Amino acid sequence: MEKLTLIRPNLSFSDEIRAYRQEFLDLGSPLNGCCPLADMEDPAQWVVHTQRFELGEDIPEDMVPSTQFIYVRESDQKILGTIQIRHTFTPFLETYGGHIGYSIRPSERQKGYATKMLHDCLPYCRSLGLDRVLVCCMDTNTASRKTILANGGIYDGTVYEPEGQVNFERYWITLNEGSR
Protein backbone atom coordinates (compact mmCIF):
# COMPACT_ATOMS: atom_id res chain seq x y z
CA MET A 1 0.00 0.00 0.00
CA GLU A 2 1.33 3.41 -0.89
CA LYS A 3 2.23 5.77 1.95
CA LEU A 4 -0.06 8.81 2.17
CA THR A 5 0.49 11.62 4.64
CA LEU A 6 -1.41 14.63 5.94
CA ILE A 7 0.95 17.63 5.96
CA ARG A 8 0.35 21.25 6.80
CA PRO A 9 1.01 23.31 3.65
CA ASN A 10 4.52 24.71 3.44
CA LEU A 11 6.71 26.39 0.85
CA SER A 12 8.53 23.17 -0.05
CA PHE A 13 5.29 22.19 -1.84
CA SER A 14 4.95 25.47 -3.80
CA ASP A 15 5.18 23.84 -7.24
CA GLU A 16 2.73 21.10 -6.25
CA ILE A 17 0.29 23.61 -4.73
CA ARG A 18 0.43 25.59 -7.98
CA ALA A 19 -0.15 22.45 -10.10
CA TYR A 20 -2.97 21.23 -7.81
CA ARG A 21 -4.75 24.58 -8.06
CA GLN A 22 -4.30 24.80 -11.82
CA GLU A 23 -5.75 21.33 -12.42
CA PHE A 24 -9.00 22.39 -10.73
CA LEU A 25 -9.12 25.73 -12.55
CA ASP A 26 -8.48 24.09 -15.95
CA LEU A 27 -11.46 21.79 -15.41
CA GLY A 28 -13.72 24.41 -13.84
CA SER A 29 -13.96 22.22 -10.75
CA PRO A 30 -14.52 23.81 -7.31
CA LEU A 31 -11.57 23.84 -4.94
CA ASN A 32 -13.27 22.64 -1.74
CA GLY A 33 -11.49 22.18 1.55
CA CYS A 34 -8.72 24.67 0.91
CA CYS A 35 -10.20 28.07 1.70
CA PRO A 36 -9.33 30.71 -0.90
CA LEU A 37 -6.68 28.78 -2.86
CA ALA A 38 -8.65 29.37 -6.09
CA ASP A 39 -8.13 33.11 -5.63
CA MET A 40 -4.44 32.94 -4.70
CA GLU A 41 -1.96 32.51 -7.53
CA ASP A 42 1.04 32.66 -5.21
CA PRO A 43 1.35 29.49 -3.10
CA ALA A 44 3.25 31.46 -0.44
CA GLN A 45 0.21 33.67 0.07
CA TRP A 46 -1.96 30.60 0.64
CA VAL A 47 0.56 29.00 3.03
CA VAL A 48 0.64 32.18 5.15
CA HIS A 49 -3.17 32.33 5.06
CA THR A 50 -3.48 28.74 6.35
CA GLN A 51 -0.97 29.43 9.15
CA ARG A 52 -2.87 32.55 10.26
CA PHE A 53 -6.15 30.65 10.38
CA GLU A 54 -4.67 27.82 12.42
CA LEU A 55 -3.32 30.34 14.92
CA GLY A 56 -6.62 32.23 14.93
CA GLU A 57 -4.94 35.47 13.80
CA ASP A 58 -6.79 38.19 11.85
CA ILE A 59 -9.73 35.96 10.97
CA PRO A 60 -12.73 37.74 9.42
CA GLU A 61 -15.87 37.76 11.55
CA ASP A 62 -17.69 35.30 9.29
CA MET A 63 -14.93 32.67 9.50
CA VAL A 64 -13.42 30.45 12.21
CA PRO A 65 -10.01 29.09 13.17
CA SER A 66 -9.15 26.07 11.05
CA THR A 67 -6.32 23.69 10.30
CA GLN A 68 -5.41 23.03 6.68
CA PHE A 69 -3.76 19.85 5.45
CA ILE A 70 -2.55 18.68 2.09
CA TYR A 71 -2.69 14.94 1.44
CA VAL A 72 0.59 13.82 -0.10
CA ARG A 73 1.64 10.58 -1.74
CA GLU A 74 5.14 10.05 -0.37
CA SER A 75 6.54 8.16 -3.38
CA ASP A 76 6.29 11.18 -5.71
CA GLN A 77 5.37 14.02 -3.28
CA LYS A 78 2.21 14.67 -5.29
CA ILE A 79 -0.66 16.48 -3.57
CA LEU A 80 -3.70 14.21 -3.93
CA GLY A 81 -6.14 16.27 -1.91
CA THR A 82 -6.77 19.02 0.60
CA ILE A 83 -8.76 18.86 3.81
CA GLN A 84 -9.66 21.63 6.21
CA ILE A 85 -10.74 21.08 9.80
CA ARG A 86 -12.75 23.94 11.27
CA HIS A 87 -12.29 24.19 15.02
CA THR A 88 -15.67 25.83 15.70
CA PHE A 89 -18.78 26.94 13.80
CA THR A 90 -20.34 30.04 12.37
CA PRO A 91 -24.13 29.81 11.91
CA PHE A 92 -23.55 28.96 8.22
CA LEU A 93 -21.02 26.19 9.00
CA GLU A 94 -23.25 24.76 11.72
CA THR A 95 -26.07 24.36 9.21
CA TYR A 96 -24.43 23.80 5.81
CA GLY A 97 -20.64 23.42 6.03
CA GLY A 98 -19.65 21.34 9.02
CA HIS A 99 -16.27 20.83 10.64
CA ILE A 100 -14.55 19.35 7.60
CA GLY A 101 -14.25 20.32 3.94
CA TYR A 102 -12.17 18.39 1.43
CA SER A 103 -11.45 17.72 -2.20
CA ILE A 104 -9.40 15.30 -4.25
CA ARG A 105 -7.35 16.30 -7.28
CA PRO A 106 -9.50 15.56 -10.36
CA SER A 107 -6.90 13.23 -11.93
CA GLU A 108 -6.69 11.21 -8.71
CA ARG A 109 -10.40 10.65 -8.02
CA GLN A 110 -12.11 7.26 -7.78
CA LYS A 111 -9.05 5.69 -6.12
CA GLY A 112 -10.21 5.71 -2.48
CA TYR A 113 -8.06 8.68 -1.46
CA ALA A 114 -10.94 10.76 -0.08
CA THR A 115 -12.07 7.95 2.22
CA LYS A 116 -8.55 7.46 3.54
CA MET A 117 -7.87 11.20 3.86
CA LEU A 118 -11.04 11.76 5.89
CA HIS A 119 -10.18 8.75 8.06
CA ASP A 120 -6.64 10.02 8.61
CA CYS A 121 -7.78 13.46 9.79
CA LEU A 122 -10.17 12.15 12.47
CA PRO A 123 -7.47 11.67 15.16
CA TYR A 124 -6.53 15.33 14.70
CA CYS A 125 -10.18 16.31 15.18
CA ARG A 126 -10.19 14.30 18.41
CA SER A 127 -7.04 16.11 19.55
CA LEU A 128 -8.97 19.39 19.23
CA GLY A 129 -11.36 18.09 21.88
CA LEU A 130 -14.16 17.23 19.48
CA ASP A 131 -16.28 14.17 20.31
CA ARG A 132 -17.96 14.16 16.91
CA VAL A 133 -17.66 16.07 13.66
CA LEU A 134 -20.24 17.32 11.20
CA VAL A 135 -19.47 16.64 7.54
CA CYS A 136 -21.81 17.92 4.82
CA CYS A 137 -22.07 17.32 1.10
CA MET A 138 -24.40 18.36 -1.68
CA ASP A 139 -27.16 15.82 -2.19
CA THR A 140 -25.90 15.29 -5.75
CA ASN A 141 -22.36 14.35 -4.64
CA THR A 142 -22.54 10.56 -4.51
CA ALA A 143 -18.77 10.14 -4.11
CA SER A 144 -18.63 12.40 -1.06
CA ARG A 145 -21.65 10.68 0.49
CA LYS A 146 -19.90 7.31 0.09
CA THR A 147 -16.72 8.75 1.64
CA ILE A 148 -18.61 10.04 4.67
CA LEU A 149 -20.59 6.82 5.14
CA ALA A 150 -17.40 4.73 4.86
CA ASN A 151 -16.05 6.72 7.81
CA GLY A 152 -19.06 6.06 10.02
CA GLY A 153 -21.18 9.07 9.08
CA ILE A 154 -24.72 9.00 10.44
CA TYR A 155 -27.29 10.90 8.38
CA ASP A 156 -28.78 13.85 10.27
CA GLY A 157 -30.96 15.38 7.54
CA THR A 158 -30.93 17.48 4.40
CA VAL A 159 -31.06 21.28 4.43
CA TYR A 160 -31.69 23.71 1.60
CA GLU A 161 -29.16 26.53 1.19
CA PRO A 162 -31.05 29.33 -0.57
CA GLU A 163 -28.12 31.47 -1.75
CA GLY A 164 -26.50 28.62 -3.68
CA GLN A 165 -29.87 26.96 -4.29
CA VAL A 166 -28.51 23.54 -3.29
CA ASN A 167 -29.42 20.82 -0.81
CA PHE A 168 -26.79 19.73 1.68
CA GLU A 169 -26.87 16.37 3.40
CA ARG A 170 -25.58 16.49 6.98
CA TYR A 171 -23.70 13.60 8.59
CA TRP A 172 -22.18 13.20 12.05
CA ILE A 173 -19.10 11.06 12.64
CA THR A 174 -18.53 10.07 16.26
CA LEU A 175 -14.87 10.14 17.29
CA ASN A 176 -14.14 7.23 19.55
CA GLU A 177 -11.18 6.96 21.90
CA GLY A 178 -9.34 5.02 19.18
CA SER A 179 -9.36 8.17 17.03
CA ARG A 180 -6.62 9.69 19.14
Order of alpha helices (4+ residues) and beta strands (2+ residues): beta-alpha-alpha-beta-beta-beta-alpha-beta-alpha-beta-beta
